[in-house]
Amino acid sequence: SGEESRHEYRYYARRYAERGIAALAYDKRGSGVSGGDEASATYEDFAADASAAVAMLRARPDIRPDAVGLWGLSEGEWVGPLAAEMIDPAFLVLISAAAMTPSDQVRYETAANVLRAGFSEADARKAADLYAMVSAFERSGEGRDALNARLAEAAREPWFEAAENLSESVPTYDRVLALSWFSAWKARMDFDALAVLPRLDCPVLAQAGGSDPHNDGAAAVDRIRAALASGGNRAFTGLVYPDADHGIVEWRVPGRLPPPWFARGYLDAQLDWGAAPSGVRPYKAD
């Protein structure tokens, strides 16, 4: 999410190229030298951008047009399936997916923040329920007085600051609607990529961190597997790295001191899967 330039993914592209797999990393809309506005774009806009990138690759004489796939990290879990439905890729790779809507993902993250700070399950549920009220207000503009009363009460609780995604009050809805980023968030917040996955028939690889502060990685992999299977697609590989965070990196020095390392086996598994003999099938399906 946010602005992302091609340079963020140059390392991945080089590793793929070393294995004989051409890779295109591009400036996200509104990032780097790309035009457009990231803050106002919908997931359909981002998916159209990805589809245009695939079309460009397929037109090159040095690229196998039947072997072009998609790779998405984090917010890419919502863009990738939409793009896959548009262009019928050879494969789809999803990294650190939540396998839920964006609003539900932030609700989960809010509770996880409270737990990670050492507070109780009951406190985490309070934080999650309060964020759900914020989401309801964002959808309709209704219930502001009751929401602000709850927020003011919760702000006196010791866990409130740890939740991170809550403020002590919300402004009037007209002021919310005037925020430059809000129209796009409202369009994105309830998008459910799990509803798209049953319509895909390409092989899918999902890799997740078991210590991701934003998602329950193992549960997300299970939901992706089930969604694909409900549409008859069992060409799925799901891999969870227990000590890895959202970027599938591990902090092996106490106190989360740098440098972080990619989880052991993460890139090798991804590259082996992408470099399977046919170029389009996974090396393993479970």
C-alpha positions as CSV (number, residue, x, y, z in Angstrom):
1,S,0.0,0.0,0.0
2,G,1.1,3.6,-0.5
3,E,3.6,4.7,-3.0
4,E,5.8,2.0,-4.4
5,S,8.5,2.5,-7.0
6,R,10.1,-0.2,-9.2
7,H,13.2,0.1,-7.1
8,E,11.5,-1.6,-4.1
9,Y,11.4,-4.8,-6.1
10,R,14.6,-4.7,-8.1
11,Y,16.2,-7.3,-5.8
12,Y,13.3,-9.8,-6.6
13,A,13.6,-9.0,-10.4
14,R,17.3,-9.7,-10.4
15,R,16.9,-13.0,-8.5
16,Y,14.2,-14.1,-11.0
17,A,16.5,-13.1,-13.9
18,E,19.3,-15.2,-12.4
19,R,17.0,-18.2,-12.7
20,G,16.1,-17.5,-16.3
21,I,12.7,-15.9,-15.6
22,A,12.2,-12.4,-17.0
23,A,10.7,-10.0,-14.4
24,L,9.1,-6.6,-14.8
25,A,8.9,-4.3,-11.8
26,Y,7.1,-1.0,-12.5
27,D,6.3,2.2,-10.7
28,K,3.0,1.9,-9.1
29,R,0.4,4.5,-10.2
30,G,1.4,7.9,-8.7
31,S,4.9,6.6,-7.7
32,G,8.3,7.2,-9.2
33,V,7.8,8.5,-12.8
34,S,4.4,7.0,-13.2
35,G,1.4,9.2,-13.6
36,G,-1.9,9.1,-11.9
37,D,-2.8,9.3,-8.2
38,E,-2.3,6.4,-5.9
39,A,-4.5,7.9,-3.2
40,S,-7.6,8.1,-5.4
41,A,-7.2,4.9,-7.4
42,T,-9.4,1.9,-7.0
43,Y,-8.2,-1.7,-7.0
44,E,-9.8,-2.0,-10.4
45,D,-7.5,0.8,-11.6
46,F,-4.4,-0.9,-10.2
47,A,-5.5,-4.2,-11.8
48,A,-5.9,-2.5,-15.1
49,D,-2.3,-1.2,-14.7
50,A,-1.0,-4.7,-14.0
51,S,-2.9,-6.0,-17.0
52,A,-1.3,-3.4,-19.2
53,A,2.1,-4.5,-18.0
54,V,1.3,-8.1,-18.8
55,A,0.1,-7.1,-22.3
56,M,3.4,-5.2,-22.9
57,L,5.4,-8.3,-21.9
58,R,3.3,-10.7,-24.0
59,A,4.0,-8.4,-27.1
60,R,7.8,-8.8,-26.7
61,P,9.4,-11.4,-29.0
62,D,11.8,-12.6,-26.2
63,I,8.9,-13.4,-23.8
64,R,6.7,-16.5,-23.8
65,P,3.2,-15.0,-23.9
66,D,1.7,-18.1,-22.4
67,A,4.1,-18.1,-19.4
68,V,3.5,-14.6,-18.0
69,G,2.3,-14.5,-14.4
70,L,1.6,-12.1,-11.6
71,W,3.3,-11.4,-8.3
72,G,1.7,-9.3,-5.6
73,L,2.8,-8.4,-2.0
74,S,0.5,-7.2,0.8
75,E,-2.1,-4.9,-1.0
76,G,-1.3,-7.0,-4.1
77,E,-3.6,-9.7,-2.7
78,W,-6.6,-7.5,-3.7
79,V,-5.1,-6.3,-7.0
80,G,-3.6,-9.6,-8.2
81,P,-6.8,-11.7,-8.4
82,L,-8.6,-8.9,-10.2
83,A,-5.8,-8.6,-12.7
84,A,-5.7,-12.4,-13.0
85,E,-9.4,-12.5,-13.9
86,M,-8.7,-9.8,-16.6
87,I,-5.7,-11.4,-18.3
88,D,-5.7,-15.2,-17.5
89,P,-2.1,-15.4,-16.3
90,A,0.1,-18.5,-16.2
91,F,0.3,-18.2,-12.4
92,L,-0.3,-16.0,-9.5
93,V,2.0,-15.4,-6.5
94,L,0.5,-13.8,-3.3
95,I,2.8,-12.7,-0.5
96,S,1.6,-11.8,3.0
97,A,-2.1,-11.9,2.0
98,A,-4.7,-11.3,4.7
99,A,-7.4,-13.2,2.8
100,M,-10.1,-10.8,4.1
101,T,-11.3,-7.3,3.2
102,P,-9.1,-4.3,3.9
103,S,-11.4,-3.1,6.7
104,D,-11.4,-6.6,8.3
105,Q,-7.6,-6.7,8.0
106,V,-7.2,-3.4,9.9
107,R,-9.6,-4.6,12.5
108,Y,-7.5,-7.8,13.0
109,E,-4.3,-5.7,13.1
110,T,-5.8,-3.4,15.7
111,A,-6.5,-6.3,18.0
112,A,-3.1,-7.8,17.3
113,N,-1.4,-4.6,18.2
114,V,-3.1,-4.6,21.6
115,L,-2.2,-8.2,22.3
116,R,1.4,-7.7,21.2
117,A,1.7,-4.8,23.7
118,G,0.9,-7.2,26.5
119,F,-2.8,-6.5,27.1
120,S,-5.5,-9.1,27.4
121,E,-7.8,-10.8,24.9
122,A,-10.7,-8.8,26.3
123,D,-8.9,-5.6,25.7
124,A,-8.0,-6.7,22.1
125,R,-11.7,-7.5,21.5
126,K,-12.7,-4.0,22.7
127,A,-10.2,-2.5,20.3
128,A,-11.4,-4.6,17.4
129,D,-15.1,-3.8,18.1
130,L,-14.3,-0.1,18.3
131,Y,-12.6,-0.2,14.9
132,A,-15.6,-2.0,13.5
133,M,-17.7,0.9,14.6
134,V,-15.2,3.3,12.9
135,S,-15.6,1.3,9.7
136,A,-19.4,1.4,10.0
137,F,-19.2,5.2,10.3
138,E,-16.9,5.4,7.3
139,R,-19.4,3.5,5.2
140,S,-22.5,5.6,6.0
141,G,-21.6,8.7,8.1
142,E,-24.1,7.5,10.7
143,G,-23.6,6.9,14.4
144,R,-20.9,9.6,14.9
145,D,-22.1,10.7,18.4
146,A,-22.2,7.2,19.8
147,L,-18.9,6.4,18.2
148,N,-17.2,9.5,19.6
149,A,-18.6,8.7,23.1
150,R,-17.1,5.2,22.9
151,L,-13.8,6.6,21.6
152,A,-13.5,9.2,24.3
153,E,-14.2,6.5,26.9
154,A,-11.7,4.1,25.4
155,A,-9.0,6.8,25.1
156,R,-8.7,6.6,28.9
157,E,-7.9,2.9,28.8
158,P,-4.2,1.9,29.0
159,W,-4.5,-0.2,25.8
160,F,-5.8,2.6,23.6
161,E,-2.5,4.0,22.4
162,A,-1.2,0.5,21.6
163,A,-4.1,-0.1,19.2
164,E,-2.6,2.5,16.8
165,N,-5.6,2.5,14.4
166,L,-7.9,4.4,16.6
167,S,-8.2,8.2,17.3
168,E,-9.9,9.9,20.2
169,S,-12.7,11.2,17.9
170,V,-13.9,11.3,14.3
171,P,-14.8,14.5,12.5
172,T,-18.1,15.2,10.8
173,Y,-18.7,13.1,7.8
174,D,-18.5,16.0,5.3
175,R,-14.9,16.6,6.5
176,V,-14.2,12.9,6.2
177,L,-15.5,12.9,2.6
178,A,-13.3,15.9,1.8
179,L,-10.1,14.0,2.7
180,S,-8.0,13.3,-0.5
181,W,-7.6,9.6,0.3
182,F,-11.0,8.8,1.6
183,S,-13.0,8.1,-1.6
184,A,-10.5,5.5,-2.6
185,W,-10.5,3.9,0.8
186,K,-14.3,3.8,0.8
187,A,-14.2,2.1,-2.6
188,R,-11.5,-0.4,-1.4
189,M,-12.4,-1.1,2.3
190,D,-14.9,-3.9,1.7
191,F,-13.4,-5.5,-1.4
192,D,-13.2,-9.3,-0.9
193,A,-10.6,-11.0,-3.1
194,L,-11.8,-14.4,-1.8
195,A,-14.9,-14.0,-4.0
196,V,-12.7,-13.6,-7.0
197,L,-10.4,-16.6,-6.4
198,P,-13.0,-19.3,-7.2
199,R,-13.1,-18.0,-10.7
200,L,-9.3,-18.4,-11.3
201,D,-7.9,-21.6,-12.8
202,C,-4.2,-20.7,-12.8
203,P,-1.7,-22.2,-10.3
204,V,-1.4,-20.1,-7.2
205,L,1.4,-19.8,-4.7
206,A,0.8,-18.1,-1.3
207,Q,3.6,-17.4,1.1
208,A,3.0,-15.9,4.6
209,G,4.8,-15.1,7.8
210,G,3.7,-16.8,10.9
211,S,4.7,-13.7,13.0
212,D,3.1,-11.1,10.7
213,P,1.8,-8.2,12.9
214,H,-0.8,-7.4,10.2
215,N,-2.3,-10.8,9.4
216,D,-2.8,-14.4,10.7
217,G,-0.6,-15.9,7.9
218,A,-1.6,-19.5,8.5
219,A,-5.3,-18.8,8.6
220,A,-5.0,-16.7,5.5
221,V,-3.3,-19.5,3.6
222,D,-6.1,-21.8,4.6
223,R,-8.8,-19.4,3.4
224,I,-7.1,-18.9,0.0
225,R,-6.8,-22.7,-0.4
226,A,-10.5,-23.1,0.4
227,A,-11.6,-20.3,-1.9
228,L,-9.7,-21.8,-4.8
229,A,-10.9,-25.3,-4.1
230,S,-14.5,-24.1,-4.1
231,G,-14.1,-23.2,-7.7
232,G,-12.3,-26.5,-8.5
233,N,-8.8,-25.1,-8.6
234,R,-6.4,-27.4,-6.6
235,A,-3.2,-26.1,-8.2
236,F,-2.3,-24.4,-5.0
237,T,0.9,-24.2,-2.9
238,G,0.7,-22.6,0.6
239,L,3.8,-22.0,2.6
240,V,4.0,-20.4,6.1
241,Y,7.3,-19.3,7.7
242,P,6.7,-19.3,11.5
243,D,9.2,-16.6,12.5
244,A,8.7,-14.3,9.5
245,D,6.9,-11.0,9.5
246,H,5.0,-9.1,6.8
247,G,7.9,-8.9,4.4
248,I,8.7,-12.6,5.0
249,V,11.8,-11.5,6.9
250,E,13.2,-12.7,10.2
251,W,14.9,-10.5,12.8
252,R,17.5,-12.9,14.2
253,V,19.3,-10.5,16.4
254,P,17.6,-9.9,19.8
255,G,15.7,-6.6,20.1
256,R,14.9,-6.6,16.3
257,L,18.2,-5.1,15.6
258,P,19.2,-5.0,11.9
259,P,19.8,-6.6,9.6
260,P,16.7,-8.7,8.9
261,W,17.0,-11.8,6.7
262,F,14.5,-13.4,4.4
263,A,13.0,-16.5,6.0
264,R,15.1,-19.6,5.2
265,G,13.8,-21.2,2.0
266,Y,11.4,-18.4,1.1
267,L,13.0,-17.2,-2.1
268,D,14.3,-20.6,-3.1
269,A,10.8,-22.1,-2.8
270,Q,9.3,-19.2,-4.8
271,L,12.0,-19.5,-7.6
272,D,11.7,-23.3,-7.8
273,W,8.0,-23.0,-8.1
274,G,8.3,-20.4,-10.9
275,A,11.1,-22.2,-12.7
276,A,9.2,-25.6,-12.9
277,P,10.0,-27.5,-16.1
278,S,6.9,-26.3,-18.0
279,G,7.5,-22.8,-16.8
280,V,3.8,-22.5,-15.8
281,R,3.1,-25.3,-13.3
282,P,4.0,-25.4,-9.6
283,Y,6.6,-27.9,-8.4
284,K,4.3,-28.9,-5.6
285,A,0.6,-28.7,-4.9
286,D,-1.1,-29.4,-1.5
